[in-house]
Amino acid sequence: FFDRFTPHFDQHGNFTGATDLTGVLFSRRTLVTVGKKLSSAQMTASVPVTRCTYNASGHRTGCTRAGRITVSLTFTGVGPTARGGSNYHFHYPGETVTGHVSGTQRQATVSGAIGGRRVVARDLDQATIGHLKAGGIDVCHAC
């Protein structure tokens, strides 16, 4: 998953809108290697992206396909390894969602480039290396 949100401001510091570039890739064309004990990981992918625009009120005003970006990152594991899992069960009107996730993960530092731009620490909300397994079911009762 990739998301680059860029807010825009006028000369007085007022929010005037934004652009948001997003993409998701689940493909065999993604190369991921993970070191033993989550010590390191490398990832290379070409991700299809969409660019959406937002007005000063924060409402989306439109979206267009924006081609593909290349993501090439190296992760280095830091700190302890965490193990665990969770289950969830939600009831909505006419729908039930049940699922689970379990695995191992570790915090990481990252270097590399996304869309030709060098990645720096302030670009990232968080970085982790992990082995996770997940599954779920979504049942629609009134479809």
C-alpha positions, 0 to 999 in steps of 0.5 A: 500500500502506498499513500502520499498526501500533499496539502496545499496552503495559501500565503496566510497558511490557510488550507486550500486543498490537497492531492493524494496519490495512492496505490495498492499492489498484490502481485507476483511482480512484487519482489520481497525478500526477508532476512532471518529473524526479521533482521532485514527485508528488501522490496521492489515493485511497480505500483499502479497509482490514482491521484485524487484532488480535494477542495478547501473543505476536504471534499474529494473533487475528482480522481484519475489514474496516474500511471505507475510508480517504482518502489525500491526499499531496504528495511533494517530491523531494530528493537525486539520482535513482537508475536501475537494475533487478534480476532475480530467480529463485526455486525452491520445491518445486513452484514457480518464480518469475521476475521483473524490475523497472527504473526511476527513483526519488528520495527524497522528503518528504511532506505531507498526510493519511491517514485524516484524520490529518496525516502527520508524518515519524515516521509514515513508514519511507520515501518515494520518487517513481518510475517503475518497470516490473515483470513476472514469472511464477509457474509451479506444477509440481505443481498 
